[in-house]
């Protein structure tokens, strides 16, 4: 009798153990295992401060914790090899469920290979702000969130064109600056700028700086050697202050139109001091929110949310979630008019600097 009772107790205990192992995904304390959704940027910049604020807000707004997910941040140092190595490290970390990445070099096969390796392991991967080259690597990532960079370039090019025409005289030439000229967003923006400016002015050069601030400044100094230079165009966020610092130092502000992408705090200050004519501003805060939303949806297989964000995924560009653009001019005296951007920039996103500052204050941001 006693032996039979012992066998029954032992058998029941083993059954409970099997049920728990089969039905529980938990940590050592019995709580469900929390997986990470990781975001890896391309280089250190205040642009990412606004993005990270949106990412953290999205984590709360879309209740990632309820799906046993948490946001994790990884910052790259602007070096391609560093981004490759971080992707390799992700592949060895079993607590990562999804990755968002701003690709530093769109054409780099090693980056594409590491992303593909993650996907083969079941990790969901999206690109944000900087995409992979889709012609070379069509099946590497799931979706893209960010600016339509060709359109963004056309908006900035349109602004520079209108400012050049308002200033009068011959069009001369202009120079564009970016971290890498083979980066997807940089290349697309520069192509857009060139298309919009057209024959009003000649593109003389595209100058990469590999995200090195001293080289960015030297590039501007070298560009100023063109005697017929009429405009300087900053494509990456830090290019704005690289341009304005050198132009102010050389005392040539009245000789050039200055147009830039993104509104770092330094760029906002420079524009306040009359050193920038126009800034085309992305929406990194909303990029961050939508990144948290999409990564969660992919991990938990929330098809309804994915369908809402990408209603036509099989169409060209249907796997892109495009965020808004703002055009910021100094004040109402600027020759820029909303009609130049008709159908591309919404009226509420055509702003003076003071209106833009008020928008930043509303969301507690120092830049965008």
Secondary structure as UniProt FT lines:
FT   HELIX           2..23
FT   TURN            28..29
FT   STRAND          35..40
FT   HELIX           47..61
FT   TURN            62..63
FT   HELIX           64..67
FT   STRAND          69..74
FT   HELIX           80..91
FT   TURN            94..95
FT   STRAND          96..101
FT   TURN            106..107
FT   HELIX           109..120
FT   TURN            121..122
FT   STRAND          124..128
FT   TURN            134..136
FT   TURN            138..139
FT   STRAND          144..146
FT   HELIX           149..167
FT   STRAND          173..178
FT   TURN            181..182
FT   HELIX           184..197
FT   HELIX           198..200
FT   STRAND          202..208
FT   TURN            210..211
FT   HELIX           213..223
FT   TURN            224..225
FT   TURN            227..228
FT   STRAND          229..234
FT   TURN            237..238
FT   HELIX           239..250
FT   HELIX           253..255
FT   STRAND          257..261
FT   HELIX           265..272
FT   TURN            273..274
FT   STRAND          278..281
FT   HELIX           284..300
FT   HELIX           303..309
FT   TURN            311..314
FT   TURN            316..319
FT   STRAND          320..322
FT   STRAND          326..329
FT   TURN            332..333
FT   HELIX           338..341
FT   TURN            342..344
FT   HELIX           347..349
FT   STRAND          350..352
FT   HELIX           353..362
FT   TURN            363..364
//
